[in-house]
Amino acid sequence: MILSQSSSKIFNMKVLIFVKNEELKREELRAITERLEESSVPVEIIDPDTREGSCVAEIYDVFSTPSLFVTSDNGSVFQSWLGLYPSPSDVINAAAI
């Protein structure tokens, strides 16, 4: 959780990961999700090729996979990576803002 200095509101951070089904076994994805789970950061894996996933992908303007977004509970995006896997530590650091 972070405390927003401007509003004194506590935000719960989560990570949205957009990957296609065939990418689910990638080592980079496994490393990121394991580190996030160890750090108690919620992760949502979204397949943009599904009906529900395509709707969420449209909201975040996802046109390529993998794409990752660190968001607050109100949907604000704090950090994003489009078309690549960032290092697990980069994702953890962004989620700890």
TORKOL-4160 file (C-alpha; in steps of 0.2 Angstrom, whole numbers, padded with zeros to 4 digits, m for minus):
97
<pt num="1" X="0000" Y="0000" Z="0000"/>
<pt num="2" X="0005" Y="0018" Z="m0003"/>
<pt num="3" X="0000" Y="0034" Z="0005"/>
<pt num="4" X="m0004" Y="0048" Z="m0007"/>
<pt num="5" X="0004" Y="0064" Z="m0001"/>
<pt num="6" X="m0009" Y="0075" Z="m0009"/>
<pt num="7" X="m0025" Y="0067" Z="m0003"/>
<pt num="8" X="m0019" Y="0056" Z="0012"/>
<pt num="9" X="m0028" Y="0041" Z="0003"/>
<pt num="10" X="m0021" Y="0024" Z="0004"/>
<pt num="11" X="m0020" Y="0015" Z="m0012"/>
<pt num="12" X="m0018" Y="m0004" Z="m0015"/>
<pt num="13" X="m0006" Y="m0007" Z="m0029"/>
<pt num="14" X="m0009" Y="m0021" Z="m0041"/>
<pt num="15" X="m0001" Y="m0027" Z="m0057"/>
<pt num="16" X="m0010" Y="m0031" Z="m0073"/>
<pt num="17" X="m0001" Y="m0043" Z="m0085"/>
<pt num="18" X="m0007" Y="m0044" Z="m0103"/>
<pt num="19" X="m0001" Y="m0060" Z="m0111"/>
<pt num="20" X="m0008" Y="m0072" Z="m0124"/>
<pt num="21" X="m0011" Y="m0090" Z="m0119"/>
<pt num="22" X="0005" Y="m0097" Z="m0127"/>
<pt num="23" X="0015" Y="m0085" Z="m0117"/>
<pt num="24" X="0010" Y="m0091" Z="m0100"/>
<pt num="25" X="0025" Y="m0103" Z="m0098"/>
<pt num="26" X="0038" Y="m0090" Z="m0102"/>
<pt num="27" X="0052" Y="m0090" Z="m0089"/>
<pt num="28" X="0051" Y="m0071" Z="m0088"/>
<pt num="29" X="0033" Y="m0071" Z="m0083"/>
<pt num="30" X="0036" Y="m0084" Z="m0070"/>
<pt num="31" X="0050" Y="m0074" Z="m0062"/>
<pt num="32" X="0039" Y="m0058" Z="m0062"/>
<pt num="33" X="0024" Y="m0067" Z="m0054"/>
<pt num="34" X="0034" Y="m0076" Z="m0041"/>
<pt num="35" X="0042" Y="m0060" Z="m0035"/>
<pt num="36" X="0026" Y="m0051" Z="m0035"/>
<pt num="37" X="0018" Y="m0065" Z="m0025"/>
<pt num="38" X="0033" Y="m0065" Z="m0013"/>
<pt num="39" X="0030" Y="m0047" Z="m0010"/>
<pt num="40" X="0011" Y="m0049" Z="m0008"/>
<pt num="41" X="0007" Y="m0038" Z="m0023"/>
<pt num="42" X="m0009" Y="m0044" Z="m0032"/>
<pt num="43" X="m0007" Y="m0049" Z="m0050"/>
<pt num="44" X="m0020" Y="m0051" Z="m0063"/>
<pt num="45" X="m0015" Y="m0061" Z="m0079"/>
<pt num="46" X="m0026" Y="m0055" Z="m0093"/>
<pt num="47" X="m0027" Y="m0064" Z="m0110"/>
<pt num="48" X="m0032" Y="m0050" Z="m0123"/>
<pt num="49" X="m0038" Y="m0064" Z="m0135"/>
<pt num="50" X="m0053" Y="m0067" Z="m0124"/>
<pt num="51" X="m0069" Y="m0057" Z="m0124"/>
<pt num="52" X="m0066" Y="m0050" Z="m0107"/>
<pt num="53" X="m0048" Y="m0048" Z="m0109"/>
<pt num="54" X="m0050" Y="m0038" Z="m0125"/>
<pt num="55" X="m0062" Y="m0026" Z="m0116"/>
<pt num="56" X="m0049" Y="m0023" Z="m0102"/>
<pt num="57" X="m0035" Y="m0022" Z="m0115"/>
<pt num="58" X="m0045" Y="m0009" Z="m0124"/>
<pt num="59" X="m0046" Y="0002" Z="m0109"/>
<pt num="60" X="m0027" Y="0001" Z="m0107"/>
<pt num="61" X="m0023" Y="0003" Z="m0125"/>
<pt num="62" X="m0014" Y="m0014" Z="m0126"/>
<pt num="63" X="m0009" Y="m0018" Z="m0144"/>
<pt num="64" X="0005" Y="m0030" Z="m0140"/>
<pt num="65" X="0010" Y="m0043" Z="m0128"/>
<pt num="66" X="0017" Y="m0044" Z="m0115"/>
<pt num="67" X="0012" Y="m0028" Z="m0108"/>
<pt num="68" X="0012" Y="m0024" Z="m0089"/>
<pt num="69" X="0004" Y="m0011" Z="m0079"/>
<pt num="70" X="0006" Y="m0006" Z="m0061"/>
<pt num="71" X="m0010" Y="0002" Z="m0055"/>
<pt num="72" X="m0019" Y="0009" Z="m0040"/>
<pt num="73" X="m0036" Y="0003" Z="m0034"/>
<pt num="74" X="m0044" Y="0017" Z="m0043"/>
<pt num="75" X="m0036" Y="0012" Z="m0059"/>
<pt num="76" X="m0023" Y="0025" Z="m0061"/>
<pt num="77" X="m0007" Y="0019" Z="m0070"/>
<pt num="78" X="0009" Y="0022" Z="m0061"/>
<pt num="79" X="0021" Y="0012" Z="m0073"/>
<pt num="80" X="0019" Y="0002" Z="m0088"/>
<pt num="81" X="0029" Y="m0008" Z="m0100"/>
<pt num="82" X="0022" Y="m0012" Z="m0117"/>
<pt num="83" X="0029" Y="m0026" Z="m0128"/>
<pt num="84" X="0042" Y="m0032" Z="m0116"/>
<pt num="85" X="0046" Y="m0041" Z="m0100"/>
<pt num="86" X="0054" Y="m0029" Z="m0087"/>
<pt num="87" X="0065" Y="m0036" Z="m0074"/>
<pt num="88" X="0056" Y="m0042" Z="m0058"/>
<pt num="89" X="0064" Y="m0029" Z="m0048"/>
<pt num="90" X="0058" Y="m0015" Z="m0059"/>
<pt num="91" X="0040" Y="m0021" Z="m0057"/>
<pt num="92" X="0042" Y="m0023" Z="m0038"/>
<pt num="93" X="0050" Y="m0006" Z="m0036"/>
<pt num="94" X="0036" Y="0002" Z="m0047"/>
<pt num="95" X="0023" Y="m0007" Z="m0036"/>
<pt num="96" X="0031" Y="0000" Z="m0020"/>
<pt num="97" X="0029" Y="0019" Z="m0026"/>
